[in-house]
């Protein structure tokens, strides 16, 4: 069952970190000097770069999971 715990901790860490990383580098059309498309929200990001943010999140979630494992190992010993 240990592998299931690892997966659950990684998934929870990934979701939490992803929502923390989402606002990084977001620029609205007004800030970027780009014209908006009719019907587009004024707060919509010009380039959301979700792939980069997912990669950063995956690396940070892995570090968080490994840190959790290290802390758990020291607490249980």
PyMOL commands that set and color helices and strands:
alter all, ss='L'
color gray80, all
select helices_A, chain A and resi 2-21+29-32+50-76
alter helices_A, ss='H'
color red, helices_A
deselect
rebuild
show_as cartoon
